[in-house]
Structure formats: structure tokens, C-alpha cells
Amino acid sequence: MEIRWEDGFTVEVRQADGTVVLSANREGLLSLARHLSDLAEAMPGTHLHYDAYNSLEEGSDELIIEKIP
């Protein structure tokens, strides 16, 4: 699965007190929508892994989204 990002995207993930907040600009939301659409067509067990070293803003918490059967 190819992960493509819109130019100028910003995505941040924070977790506090059991709540996860995903914040993104327009380009980030469009990119994530494409990623989720691609994931929906992938095999079960396929996952998207985002962290500060892989596309998220510095200081972001890790986020994994997995397709299940």
C-alpha cells in the first residue's frame, strides 16, 4: 500500500485522560482520508503506523490503525 501525503500536510495526535485527539489541516485530513480508503481495500491485518518519526508533528503520540476481518 502506497502512503501518499498532500503537500503541506500537518497531522498531530495527542492522548490525555483516555481521550485521543487527532488534529490536522485540510491537506492532512485529505491525506488521512485517502489512507483510510486504501486501508479499507487491503487485506485484514494490514495497518497504518503513524508517529513523530513517520509523518506526525513532533511531540505527537503514536497511532496505529489496523484493518480487521
Secondary structure, 3 states (H helix, E strand, C coil): CCCCCCCCCCEEEEEECCEEEEEECHHHHHHHHHHHHHHHCCCCCCEEEEECCEECCCCCCCEEEECCC
